[in-house]
Amino acid sequence: MQSSAAILLAAAILVPVVGPPLVGLLNQPAAPATFAGNFQVYSWSPLNAFMRDFFTADGHLAYAQPNGVYYAVAPANLAFFGPLLVPWILVGLGETVGEGGRRVLVMVVGWAAVVYAFHAGAPWQNFRFTLAYLPPLAIVVAAGLTWAWRRVNHPLRIGMSVWVMLGLLSVAIGGVRLVQGFVDRKADDLALVHWVEAQTPPSARLFSFGPTLTFRHYTSYPTTDLYDVTPADLAAELATPAPTFVLLDEANVEQQWLGQAPYANFQWLKNGPGLVPIGQQGSYALYRVASSL
């Protein structure tokens, strides 16, 4: 009865989310799809766990560590468990499996293992992806700490308490630093918006790659993302007279997006209508399309 209820609940949650993309995938397997539509796993392979260099829909991605290593050490990140708490995973694994048997092995350890295998075999690295297997690992950490607490004497419990408090403190500091990173990047985005506004007239039109959504939200510029168009689309837009500017991270486009839409569109603008450098803010360069002068 419980198993049937669990299956029905899973179906009620997953079918509305997964169903439409799967139907679209079956009806139009060659058509471009969103992340949810194709799940971005066409190139999934267990060999990806040993690789750190990929060519994907997001361009050329080069990482410092192989995927398997990146996702294996991610729980030790200061914003997650940190180096002081993550060793208790090893203690908790033995306790969890020994006490709970096969059911706990499947529900807790299996949960973490499946998510790890999925991401280690897909050609992307992102700390957000590890969030899916942190809950079962948190259970294992708690099991390890509980097992040790029950089996050590009072002096060692004092040491354990200090250890855990320091671990929690480091996690709190890591979490604050993580949030501050988001705040700083938002401030940088707004500074970029203000800088571009100071360099361009109110009637400007913008071709952008990277901060496109920021400009669409915070400015009145008609903003076109270079990922979503072709040179023919750009030519059609340029047929309508307006001061036109291009904003992008040129080094990123040439390194990560070689041969893809952002690179092809930037090269077309540079070699066709022509681009006049205006200035640079951080890694982003601003150009004016010469034909719109």
C-alpha positions as CSV (number, residue, x, y, z in Angstrom):
1,M,0.0,0.0,0.0
2,Q,2.8,2.4,0.9
3,S,4.7,1.6,-2.2
4,S,1.6,2.2,-4.4
5,A,1.0,5.5,-2.7
6,A,4.6,6.5,-3.2
7,I,4.4,5.6,-6.9
8,L,1.2,7.6,-7.4
9,L,2.7,10.6,-5.6
10,A,5.8,10.5,-7.8
11,A,3.6,10.3,-10.9
12,A,1.5,13.2,-9.8
13,I,4.7,15.3,-9.3
14,L,6.7,14.2,-12.3
15,V,4.2,13.7,-15.1
16,P,3.2,17.4,-15.5
17,V,6.8,18.4,-15.5
18,V,8.5,15.7,-17.5
19,G,5.5,14.7,-19.7
20,P,5.3,17.7,-22.2
21,P,9.1,17.8,-22.9
22,L,9.1,14.1,-23.5
23,V,6.2,14.4,-26.0
24,G,8.0,17.2,-27.8
25,L,11.2,15.3,-27.8
26,L,9.5,12.3,-29.4
27,N,7.6,14.4,-32.0
28,Q,10.5,16.6,-33.0
29,P,13.7,14.9,-31.9
30,A,15.9,17.1,-34.2
31,A,14.4,20.4,-33.2
32,P,16.2,22.8,-30.8
33,A,14.8,22.4,-27.3
34,T,15.1,24.0,-23.9
35,F,17.1,22.5,-21.0
36,A,13.9,20.8,-19.8
37,G,13.0,19.6,-23.3
38,N,16.1,17.6,-24.1
39,F,17.5,17.3,-20.6
40,Q,20.9,18.1,-22.0
41,V,22.1,14.5,-21.7
42,Y,22.4,13.4,-25.3
43,S,26.1,13.1,-24.8
44,W,25.9,11.5,-21.3
45,S,28.7,8.9,-20.9
46,P,30.4,7.4,-17.9
47,L,33.7,8.3,-19.5
48,N,32.8,12.0,-18.9
49,A,33.6,11.4,-15.2
50,F,37.3,11.2,-16.3
51,M,37.2,14.2,-18.6
52,R,37.3,18.0,-18.0
53,D,37.1,19.4,-21.5
54,F,33.8,19.3,-23.4
55,F,32.0,20.7,-26.5
56,T,28.3,21.2,-25.7
57,A,25.3,23.4,-26.5
58,D,27.0,25.9,-24.2
59,G,30.1,26.0,-26.3
60,H,33.6,24.8,-25.4
61,L,33.8,24.1,-21.6
62,A,37.2,23.5,-20.0
63,Y,37.3,22.8,-16.3
64,A,40.2,22.5,-13.7
65,Q,39.1,19.0,-12.5
66,P,37.5,15.9,-14.2
67,N,33.8,15.7,-13.6
68,G,34.0,12.7,-11.3
69,V,36.5,14.5,-9.0
70,Y,34.6,17.7,-9.1
71,Y,31.3,16.2,-7.9
72,A,33.0,13.8,-5.5
73,V,34.7,16.7,-3.6
74,A,31.9,19.2,-3.9
75,P,30.3,18.3,-0.5
76,A,33.5,19.6,1.1
77,N,32.8,23.1,-0.3
78,L,32.6,25.6,2.6
79,A,29.1,26.6,1.5
80,F,28.0,22.9,1.9
81,F,29.4,20.7,4.6
82,G,33.0,22.0,4.6
83,P,36.1,20.0,5.3
84,L,35.3,19.5,9.0
85,L,31.9,17.9,8.6
86,V,32.4,16.0,5.3
87,P,34.6,13.2,6.9
88,W,31.6,12.1,8.9
89,I,30.0,10.9,5.7
90,L,32.4,7.9,5.8
91,V,31.5,7.2,9.4
92,G,27.8,7.6,8.7
93,L,27.8,5.3,5.6
94,G,28.8,2.3,7.7
95,E,26.2,3.1,10.4
96,T,23.4,3.9,8.0
97,V,23.8,0.8,5.9
98,G,24.5,-1.5,8.9
99,E,21.4,-0.3,10.9
100,G,18.9,0.3,8.1
101,G,19.7,-2.6,5.7
102,R,18.7,-2.7,2.1
103,R,15.9,-0.2,2.4
104,V,18.2,2.6,3.7
105,L,20.9,1.6,1.2
106,V,18.4,2.2,-1.6
107,M,16.7,5.3,-0.3
108,V,19.7,7.2,1.1
109,V,22.9,5.9,-0.4
110,G,21.2,5.1,-3.7
111,W,19.7,8.6,-3.9
112,A,23.1,10.2,-3.6
113,A,24.8,7.7,-5.9
114,V,22.3,8.1,-8.7
115,V,22.5,11.9,-8.7
116,Y,26.3,11.8,-8.5
117,A,26.5,9.3,-11.4
118,F,24.1,11.5,-13.5
119,H,26.1,14.7,-13.1
120,A,29.5,13.0,-13.3
121,G,28.6,11.6,-16.7
122,A,27.1,14.8,-18.1
123,P,29.5,17.4,-19.6
124,W,28.7,20.2,-17.2
125,Q,30.0,21.4,-13.9
126,N,28.0,23.6,-11.6
127,F,27.9,23.8,-7.8
128,R,24.1,24.0,-8.0
129,F,23.8,20.5,-9.4
130,T,25.3,19.1,-6.2
131,L,22.3,20.4,-4.2
132,A,20.3,17.4,-5.3
133,Y,22.5,14.9,-3.4
134,L,23.2,17.0,-0.3
135,P,20.0,16.0,1.6
136,P,20.9,12.2,1.7
137,L,24.5,13.1,2.5
138,A,23.3,15.3,5.4
139,I,21.4,12.3,6.8
140,V,24.6,10.2,6.5
141,V,26.6,13.0,8.3
142,A,24.0,13.1,11.1
143,A,24.1,9.3,11.4
144,G,27.9,9.3,11.7
145,L,27.9,12.0,14.4
146,T,25.1,10.3,16.3
147,W,26.9,7.0,16.2
148,A,30.2,8.5,17.5
149,W,28.4,10.6,20.2
150,R,26.8,7.5,21.7
151,R,30.1,5.6,21.8
152,V,32.6,8.1,23.2
153,N,33.2,9.2,26.7
154,H,32.6,12.7,28.1
155,P,36.0,14.3,27.3
156,L,35.8,13.2,23.7
157,R,32.2,14.5,23.5
158,I,33.6,17.9,24.4
159,G,36.1,17.6,21.5
160,M,33.4,16.5,19.2
161,S,31.2,19.4,20.2
162,V,34.0,21.9,19.4
163,W,34.7,20.1,16.1
164,V,31.1,20.3,15.0
165,M,30.7,23.9,16.1
166,L,33.7,24.9,14.1
167,G,32.4,22.9,11.2
168,L,29.0,24.7,11.4
169,L,30.8,28.1,11.7
170,S,32.9,27.4,8.6
171,V,29.7,26.5,6.7
172,A,28.0,29.7,7.8
173,I,31.0,31.7,6.7
174,G,31.0,29.9,3.4
175,G,27.3,30.5,2.9
176,V,27.7,34.2,3.6
177,R,30.6,34.4,1.1
178,L,28.5,32.5,-1.5
179,V,25.6,34.9,-1.1
180,Q,28.0,37.9,-1.2
181,G,29.3,36.6,-4.5
182,F,25.9,36.8,-6.0
183,V,25.4,40.3,-4.6
184,D,28.7,41.4,-6.0
185,R,27.9,40.0,-9.4
186,K,24.5,41.8,-9.4
187,A,26.3,45.0,-8.5
188,D,28.7,44.5,-11.4
189,D,25.8,43.9,-13.8
190,L,24.1,47.1,-12.7
191,A,27.4,49.0,-13.0
192,L,27.7,47.7,-16.5
193,V,24.2,48.9,-17.3
194,H,24.9,52.4,-16.0
195,W,28.1,52.5,-17.9
196,V,26.5,51.5,-21.2
197,E,23.7,54.0,-20.7
198,A,26.3,56.8,-20.3
199,Q,27.9,55.8,-23.6
200,T,24.8,55.5,-25.7
201,P,21.8,57.6,-26.7
202,P,18.3,56.8,-25.3
203,S,17.3,55.7,-28.8
204,A,20.0,53.0,-29.0
205,R,19.5,49.5,-30.1
206,L,21.7,46.8,-28.5
207,F,23.1,43.5,-29.7
208,S,24.3,41.7,-26.6
209,F,25.7,38.3,-25.4
210,G,25.9,37.6,-21.7
211,P,24.0,40.3,-19.8
212,T,21.1,40.4,-22.3
213,L,18.4,39.7,-19.7
214,T,19.8,42.4,-17.4
215,F,19.5,45.0,-20.1
216,R,16.0,43.9,-21.0
217,H,15.0,44.3,-17.4
218,Y,16.7,47.5,-16.4
219,T,16.8,49.5,-19.6
220,S,14.4,50.4,-22.4
221,Y,16.9,49.4,-25.1
222,P,15.6,46.9,-27.7
223,T,18.1,44.2,-26.9
224,T,18.9,41.2,-29.1
225,D,20.8,38.2,-27.9
226,L,23.5,37.1,-30.3
227,Y,22.8,33.5,-29.3
228,D,19.3,33.6,-30.6
229,V,19.7,35.0,-34.1
230,T,21.6,34.6,-37.4
231,P,23.5,37.1,-39.5
232,A,20.4,37.3,-41.7
233,D,18.3,38.3,-38.7
234,L,20.9,41.0,-37.8
235,A,20.9,42.3,-41.3
236,A,17.1,42.6,-41.2
237,E,17.3,44.6,-37.9
238,L,20.0,46.9,-39.3
239,A,17.8,47.7,-42.2
240,T,15.8,49.8,-39.8
241,P,17.9,52.9,-39.0
242,A,18.8,53.3,-35.3
243,P,22.1,53.8,-33.4
244,T,23.2,50.2,-32.8
245,F,25.7,49.0,-30.3
246,V,27.3,45.6,-29.6
247,L,28.2,44.5,-26.0
248,L,30.0,41.2,-25.3
249,D,33.0,39.6,-23.7
250,E,35.1,39.1,-26.8
251,A,37.6,36.8,-25.2
252,N,34.8,34.5,-23.9
253,V,33.1,34.4,-27.3
254,E,36.3,33.5,-29.1
255,Q,37.3,30.8,-26.6
256,Q,34.0,29.2,-25.6
257,W,31.7,29.8,-28.6
258,L,34.0,29.3,-31.5
259,G,31.9,28.2,-34.5
260,Q,28.6,28.8,-32.8
261,A,26.0,31.6,-33.1
262,P,27.6,34.2,-30.8
263,Y,30.9,33.9,-32.5
264,A,29.5,33.7,-36.1
265,N,27.3,36.8,-35.4
266,F,30.1,38.8,-33.9
267,Q,32.4,38.0,-36.8
268,W,29.7,39.0,-39.3
269,L,29.1,42.3,-37.6
270,K,32.9,43.0,-37.4
271,N,33.6,42.0,-41.0
272,G,30.4,43.2,-42.6
273,P,28.8,46.4,-41.2
274,G,31.9,47.0,-39.2
275,L,32.4,47.8,-35.5
276,V,33.8,50.9,-33.9
277,P,35.3,50.4,-30.4
278,I,33.6,52.6,-27.7
279,G,35.2,51.3,-24.5
280,Q,35.5,48.5,-22.0
281,Q,33.9,47.8,-18.6
282,G,35.4,44.9,-16.9
283,S,35.5,42.0,-19.4
284,Y,32.8,43.5,-21.6
285,A,33.6,45.6,-24.7
286,L,31.2,48.0,-26.2
287,Y,31.2,48.7,-30.0
288,R,29.1,50.8,-32.3
289,V,28.0,49.3,-35.5
290,A,29.6,51.4,-38.2
291,S,26.7,51.3,-40.6
292,S,24.5,52.9,-37.9
293,L,26.7,56.0,-37.5
